Amino acid sequence: MTLRLPFDAPNIVALFKLIIGTQQDIWEGTKEKPSPTMIGYSSSMVDVCKRLLSRDASNRPSAAEVLKLPSFEMHIKQWESVYQKTQWYVQEFCRVW
């Protein structure tokens, strides 16, 4: 979402420290701060991504939970409609041939 690597370190030890460290540890002593989320992503999408990337597995939603989120349900319904229309065209095409 930010078009950047999640961890940028000069060596494996520094990379390990970045991965297991806290957000405070990651940026401590550096001039660079985390880049903002790219414009164009909804706050709900950013929230879902943050939850999916949580270090604590108990904080991560399951696939079923993600699919039940209102923003995802809306998109699923739209794709179901497109799929149904596509299926009708395929059946008609096959019937004609």
VMD Tcl script that builds the backbone (N, CA, C; Angstrom):
set m [mol new atoms 291]
animate dup $m
set s [atomselect $m all]
$s set {name element resname resid chain x y z} {
  {N N MET 1 A 0.805 -1.188 0.000}
  {CA C MET 1 A 0.000 0.000 0.000}
  {C C MET 1 A 0.854 1.260 0.000}
  {N N THR 2 A 2.074 1.165 0.498}
  {CA C THR 2 A 2.930 2.348 0.537}
  {C C THR 2 A 3.978 2.329 -0.557}
  {N N LEU 3 A 4.024 1.241 -1.312}
  {CA C LEU 3 A 5.009 1.062 -2.382}
  {C C LEU 3 A 6.438 1.094 -1.859}
  {N N ARG 4 A 6.616 0.613 -0.629}
  {CA C ARG 4 A 7.939 0.524 -0.016}
  {C C ARG 4 A 8.100 -0.829 0.640}
  {N N LEU 5 A 9.330 -1.264 0.803}
  {CA C LEU 5 A 9.588 -2.491 1.536}
  {C C LEU 5 A 9.174 -2.302 2.995}
  {N N PRO 6 A 8.624 -3.328 3.628}
  {CA C PRO 6 A 8.203 -3.164 5.018}
  {C C PRO 6 A 9.373 -2.988 5.978}
  {N N PHE 7 A 10.510 -3.620 5.673}
  {CA C PHE 7 A 11.689 -3.506 6.520}
  {C C PHE 7 A 12.899 -3.303 5.620}
  {N N ASP 8 A 13.603 -2.234 5.832}
  {CA C ASP 8 A 14.797 -1.949 5.044}
  {C C ASP 8 A 15.975 -1.867 6.000}
  {N N ALA 9 A 16.857 -2.845 5.929}
  {CA C ALA 9 A 17.987 -2.898 6.858}
  {C C ALA 9 A 19.265 -3.229 6.087}
  {N N PRO 10 A 20.392 -2.764 6.610}
  {CA C PRO 10 A 21.669 -2.989 5.911}
  {C C PRO 10 A 22.201 -4.412 6.053}
  {N N ASN 11 A 21.717 -5.169 7.051}
  {CA C ASN 11 A 22.207 -6.541 7.237}
  {C C ASN 11 A 21.133 -7.379 7.926}
  {N N ILE 12 A 21.402 -8.675 8.055}
  {CA C ILE 12 A 20.411 -9.602 8.601}
  {C C ILE 12 A 20.111 -9.338 10.076}
  {N N VAL 13 A 21.109 -8.935 10.845}
  {CA C VAL 13 A 20.893 -8.652 12.266}
  {C C VAL 13 A 19.964 -7.442 12.418}
  {N N ALA 14 A 20.227 -6.404 11.660}
  {CA C ALA 14 A 19.378 -5.214 11.709}
  {C C ALA 14 A 17.962 -5.546 11.230}
  {N N LEU 15 A 17.862 -6.385 10.211}
  {CA C LEU 15 A 16.551 -6.804 9.705}
  {C C LEU 15 A 15.786 -7.554 10.787}
  {N N PHE 16 A 16.456 -8.467 11.459}
  {CA C PHE 16 A 15.829 -9.224 12.538}
  {C C PHE 16 A 15.326 -8.284 13.635}
  {N N LYS 17 A 16.144 -7.318 14.015}
  {CA C LYS 17 A 15.734 -6.366 15.047}
  {C C LYS 17 A 14.524 -5.548 14.610}
  {N N LEU 18 A 14.486 -5.185 13.340}
  {CA C LEU 18 A 13.335 -4.440 12.838}
  {C C LEU 18 A 12.068 -5.279 12.889}
  {N N ILE 19 A 12.181 -6.546 12.524}
  {CA C ILE 19 A 10.999 -7.405 12.473}
  {C C ILE 19 A 10.445 -7.683 13.864}
  {N N ILE 20 A 11.318 -7.957 14.829}
  {CA C ILE 20 A 10.816 -8.300 16.160}
  {C C ILE 20 A 10.664 -7.088 17.069}
  {N N GLY 21 A 11.150 -5.939 16.653}
  {CA C GLY 21 A 11.064 -4.744 17.474}
  {C C GLY 21 A 9.681 -4.125 17.456}
  {N N THR 22 A 9.492 -3.131 18.302}
  {CA C THR 22 A 8.233 -2.387 18.310}
  {C C THR 22 A 8.325 -1.275 17.276}
  {N N GLN 23 A 7.199 -0.674 16.972}
  {CA C GLN 23 A 7.208 0.439 16.027}
  {C C GLN 23 A 8.157 1.543 16.514}
  {N N GLN 24 A 8.160 1.795 17.803}
  {CA C GLN 24 A 9.054 2.813 18.366}
  {C C GLN 24 A 10.507 2.449 18.077}
  {N N ASP 25 A 10.851 1.154 18.297}
  {CA C ASP 25 A 12.221 0.691 18.054}
  {C C ASP 25 A 12.608 0.831 16.591}
  {N N ILE 26 A 11.656 0.555 15.713}
  {CA C ILE 26 A 11.951 0.551 14.290}
  {C C ILE 26 A 12.425 1.921 13.819}
  {N N TRP 27 A 11.766 2.965 14.276}
  {CA C TRP 27 A 12.076 4.295 13.757}
  {C C TRP 27 A 12.982 5.111 14.674}
  {N N GLU 28 A 13.344 4.551 15.811}
  {CA C GLU 28 A 14.202 5.266 16.750}
  {C C GLU 28 A 15.585 5.499 16.144}
  {N N GLY 29 A 16.047 6.707 16.213}
  {CA C GLY 29 A 17.371 7.028 15.719}
  {C C GLY 29 A 17.457 7.221 14.214}
  {N N THR 30 A 16.345 7.227 13.541}
  {CA C THR 30 A 16.385 7.462 12.102}
  {C C THR 30 A 15.674 8.767 11.781}
  {N N LYS 31 A 16.064 9.365 10.687}
  {CA C LYS 31 A 15.408 10.594 10.244}
  {C C LYS 31 A 14.102 10.262 9.525}
  {N N GLU 32 A 14.059 9.054 8.968}
  {CA C GLU 32 A 12.907 8.656 8.164}
  {C C GLU 32 A 11.763 8.203 9.057}
  {N N LYS 33 A 10.562 8.601 8.713}
  {CA C LYS 33 A 9.361 8.179 9.423}
  {C C LYS 33 A 8.518 7.330 8.474}
  {N N PRO 34 A 7.604 6.531 9.021}
  {CA C PRO 34 A 6.774 5.708 8.131}
  {C C PRO 34 A 6.022 6.574 7.136}
  {N N SER 35 A 5.943 6.110 5.908}
  {CA C SER 35 A 5.233 6.888 4.902}
  {C C SER 35 A 3.734 6.704 5.103}
  {N N PRO 36 A 2.956 7.716 4.767}
  {CA C PRO 36 A 1.510 7.595 4.935}
  {C C PRO 36 A 0.941 6.583 3.948}
  {N N THR 37 A -0.198 6.070 4.293}
  {CA C THR 37 A -0.878 5.140 3.400}
  {C C THR 37 A -1.208 5.861 2.107}
  {N N MET 38 A -1.103 5.143 1.017}
  {CA C MET 38 A -1.376 5.770 -0.271}
  {C C MET 38 A -2.796 6.295 -0.341}
  {N N ILE 39 A -2.955 7.410 -0.991}
  {CA C ILE 39 A -4.275 7.985 -1.204}
  {C C ILE 39 A -5.055 7.047 -2.116}
  {N N GLY 40 A -6.315 6.883 -1.836}
  {CA C GLY 40 A -7.149 6.031 -2.670}
  {C C GLY 40 A -7.647 4.797 -1.948}
  {N N TYR 41 A -7.040 4.447 -0.826}
  {CA C TYR 41 A -7.512 3.315 -0.042}
  {C C TYR 41 A -8.465 3.827 1.023}
  {N N SER 42 A -9.594 3.163 1.184}
  {CA C SER 42 A -10.555 3.576 2.201}
  {C C SER 42 A -9.999 3.268 3.582}
  {N N SER 43 A -10.524 3.961 4.575}
  {CA C SER 43 A -10.065 3.720 5.944}
  {C C SER 43 A -10.398 2.298 6.376}
  {N N SER 44 A -11.506 1.748 5.874}
  {CA C SER 44 A -11.855 0.368 6.241}
  {C C SER 44 A -10.852 -0.615 5.641}
  {N N MET 45 A -10.381 -0.350 4.422}
  {CA C MET 45 A -9.387 -1.230 3.793}
  {C C MET 45 A -8.058 -1.149 4.553}
  {N N VAL 46 A -7.676 0.046 4.945}
  {CA C VAL 46 A -6.440 0.216 5.718}
  {C C VAL 46 A -6.551 -0.532 7.037}
  {N N ASP 47 A -7.720 -0.432 7.685}
  {CA C ASP 47 A -7.932 -1.119 8.959}
  {C C ASP 47 A -7.834 -2.634 8.790}
  {N N VAL 48 A -8.463 -3.166 7.755}
  {CA C VAL 48 A -8.414 -4.612 7.497}
  {C C VAL 48 A -6.974 -5.049 7.260}
  {N N CYS 49 A -6.237 -4.295 6.465}
  {CA C CYS 49 A -4.837 -4.649 6.187}
  {C C CYS 49 A -4.002 -4.640 7.453}
  {N N LYS 50 A -4.213 -3.637 8.293}
  {CA C LYS 50 A -3.468 -3.576 9.561}
  {C C LYS 50 A -3.790 -4.788 10.423}
  {N N ARG 51 A -5.062 -5.158 10.478}
  {CA C ARG 51 A -5.456 -6.316 11.281}
  {C C ARG 51 A -4.882 -7.603 10.700}
  {N N LEU 52 A -4.889 -7.732 9.377}
  {CA C LEU 52 A -4.346 -8.932 8.740}
  {C C LEU 52 A -2.838 -9.059 8.960}
  {N N LEU 53 A -2.156 -7.934 9.107}
  {CA C LEU 53 A -0.709 -7.941 9.272}
  {C C LEU 53 A -0.269 -7.889 10.741}
  {N N SER 54 A -1.214 -8.041 11.646}
  {CA C SER 54 A -0.904 -8.001 13.074}
  {C C SER 54 A 0.080 -9.105 13.441}
  {N N ARG 55 A 1.025 -8.787 14.291}
  {CA C ARG 55 A 1.985 -9.797 14.749}
  {C C ARG 55 A 1.305 -10.849 15.610}
  {N N ASP 56 A 0.308 -10.418 16.375}
  {CA C ASP 56 A -0.424 -11.325 17.252}
  {C C ASP 56 A -1.524 -12.017 16.446}
  {N N ALA 57 A -1.383 -13.312 16.258}
  {CA C ALA 57 A -2.334 -14.058 15.433}
  {C C ALA 57 A -3.760 -13.967 15.946}
  {N N SER 58 A -3.933 -13.799 17.245}
  {CA C SER 58 A -5.287 -13.713 17.799}
  {C C SER 58 A -5.992 -12.416 17.387}
  {N N ASN 59 A -5.230 -11.430 16.947}
  {CA C ASN 59 A -5.808 -10.160 16.484}
  {C C ASN 59 A -6.159 -10.190 14.996}
  {N N ARG 60 A -5.669 -11.219 14.278}
  {CA C ARG 60 A -5.919 -11.298 12.838}
  {C C ARG 60 A -7.292 -11.909 12.560}
  {N N PRO 61 A -8.057 -11.302 11.661}
  {CA C PRO 61 A -9.356 -11.892 11.320}
  {C C PRO 61 A -9.170 -13.106 10.409}
  {N N SER 62 A -10.116 -14.017 10.490}
  {CA C SER 62 A -10.090 -15.173 9.587}
  {C C SER 62 A -10.591 -14.725 8.221}
  {N N ALA 63 A -10.407 -15.564 7.224}
  {CA C ALA 63 A -10.899 -15.246 5.878}
  {C C ALA 63 A -12.414 -15.078 5.907}
  {N N ALA 64 A -13.096 -15.945 6.664}
  {CA C ALA 64 A -14.561 -15.852 6.765}
  {C C ALA 64 A -14.981 -14.521 7.388}
  {N N GLU 65 A -14.237 -14.071 8.399}
  {CA C GLU 65 A -14.555 -12.786 9.038}
  {C C GLU 65 A -14.344 -11.625 8.067}
  {N N VAL 66 A -13.278 -11.691 7.289}
  {CA C VAL 66 A -13.006 -10.623 6.310}
  {C C VAL 66 A -14.119 -10.572 5.271}
  {N N LEU 67 A -14.540 -11.733 4.790}
  {CA C LEU 67 A -15.582 -11.769 3.767}
  {C C LEU 67 A -16.931 -11.269 4.273}
  {N N LYS 68 A -17.131 -11.277 5.575}
  {CA C LYS 68 A -18.388 -10.796 6.159}
  {C C LYS 68 A -18.374 -9.292 6.436}
  {N N LEU 69 A -17.240 -8.651 6.288}
  {CA C LEU 69 A -17.166 -7.206 6.521}
  {C C LEU 69 A -18.033 -6.488 5.491}
  {N N PRO 70 A -18.735 -5.422 5.896}
  {CA C PRO 70 A -19.658 -4.727 4.983}
  {C C PRO 70 A -19.029 -4.311 3.661}
  {N N SER 71 A -17.821 -3.779 3.699}
  {CA C SER 71 A -17.197 -3.325 2.447}
  {C C SER 71 A -16.899 -4.499 1.519}
  {N N PHE 72 A -16.539 -5.646 2.072}
  {CA C PHE 72 A -16.268 -6.813 1.241}
  {C C PHE 72 A -17.563 -7.440 0.737}
  {N N GLU 73 A -18.594 -7.470 1.589}
  {CA C GLU 73 A -19.881 -8.027 1.165}
  {C C GLU 73 A -20.418 -7.294 -0.052}
  {N N MET 74 A -20.264 -5.968 -0.038}
  {CA C MET 74 A -20.738 -5.159 -1.162}
  {C C MET 74 A -20.038 -5.584 -2.457}
  {N N HIS 75 A -18.728 -5.739 -2.402}
  {CA C HIS 75 A -17.968 -6.119 -3.595}
  {C C HIS 75 A -18.301 -7.543 -4.032}
  {N N ILE 76 A -18.500 -8.420 -3.079}
  {CA C ILE 76 A -18.850 -9.806 -3.408}
  {C C ILE 76 A -20.188 -9.845 -4.137}
  {N N LYS 77 A -21.157 -9.071 -3.662}
  {CA C LYS 77 A -22.466 -9.022 -4.320}
  {C C LYS 77 A -22.338 -8.481 -5.746}
  {N N GLN 78 A -21.495 -7.471 -5.926}
  {CA C GLN 78 A -21.285 -6.925 -7.268}
  {C C GLN 78 A -20.674 -7.986 -8.184}
  {N N TRP 79 A -19.687 -8.722 -7.699}
  {CA C TRP 79 A -19.035 -9.740 -8.520}
  {C C TRP 79 A -19.965 -10.909 -8.795}
  {N N GLU 80 A -20.829 -11.245 -7.835}
  {CA C GLU 80 A -21.800 -12.316 -8.071}
  {C C GLU 80 A -22.728 -11.936 -9.215}
  {N N SER 81 A -23.144 -10.674 -9.241}
  {CA C SER 81 A -24.014 -10.196 -10.310}
  {C C SER 81 A -23.305 -10.284 -11.658}
  {N N VAL 82 A -22.061 -9.852 -11.704}
  {CA C VAL 82 A -21.275 -9.909 -12.946}
  {C C VAL 82 A -21.093 -11.366 -13.370}
  {N N TYR 83 A -20.795 -12.229 -12.418}
  {CA C TYR 83 A -20.592 -13.647 -12.714}
  {C C TYR 83 A -21.857 -14.268 -13.300}
  {N N GLN 84 A -23.004 -13.960 -12.683}
  {CA C GLN 84 A -24.267 -14.515 -13.179}
  {C C GLN 84 A -24.548 -14.053 -14.607}
  {N N LYS 85 A -24.316 -12.781 -14.884}
  {CA C LYS 85 A -24.524 -12.270 -16.243}
  {C C LYS 85 A -23.571 -12.935 -17.220}
  {N N THR 86 A -22.336 -13.120 -16.812}
  {CA C THR 86 A -21.334 -13.758 -17.662}
  {C C THR 86 A -21.733 -15.202 -17.953}
  {N N GLN 87 A -22.205 -15.893 -16.938}
  {CA C GLN 87 A -22.623 -17.280 -17.124}
  {C C GLN 87 A -23.748 -17.372 -18.148}
  {N N TRP 88 A -24.684 -16.449 -18.105}
  {CA C TRP 88 A -25.793 -16.454 -19.053}
  {C C TRP 88 A -25.254 -16.299 -20.471}
  {N N TYR 89 A -24.323 -15.372 -20.684}
  {CA C TYR 89 A -23.742 -15.165 -22.014}
  {C C TYR 89 A -22.987 -16.402 -22.492}
  {N N VAL 90 A -22.261 -17.038 -21.597}
  {CA C VAL 90 A -21.509 -18.244 -21.960}
  {C C VAL 90 A -22.473 -19.350 -22.369}
  {N N GLN 91 A -23.542 -19.519 -21.601}
  {CA C GLN 91 A -24.522 -20.559 -21.935}
  {C C GLN 91 A -25.178 -20.281 -23.285}
  {N N GLU 92 A -25.512 -19.040 -23.524}
  {CA C GLU 92 A -26.133 -18.680 -24.808}
  {C C GLU 92 A -25.152 -18.891 -25.962}
  {N N PHE 93 A -23.914 -18.531 -25.746}
  {CA C PHE 93 A -22.888 -18.713 -26.777}
  {C C PHE 93 A -22.731 -20.195 -27.100}
  {N N CYS 94 A -22.675 -21.015 -26.075}
  {CA C CYS 94 A -22.506 -22.460 -26.264}
  {C C CYS 94 A -23.742 -23.062 -26.939}
  {N N ARG 95 A -24.918 -22.566 -26.607}
  {CA C ARG 95 A -26.143 -23.070 -27.205}
  {C C ARG 95 A -26.181 -22.784 -28.696}
  {N N VAL 96 A -25.739 -21.589 -29.085}
  {CA C VAL 96 A -25.734 -21.175 -30.497}
  {C C VAL 96 A -24.734 -22.003 -31.295}
  {N N TRP 97 A -23.605 -22.313 -30.731}
  {CA C TRP 97 A -22.577 -23.051 -31.454}
  {C C TRP 97 A -22.889 -24.510 -31.380}
}
mol reanalyze $m
mol bondsrecalc $m
mol representation Tube
mol addrep $m
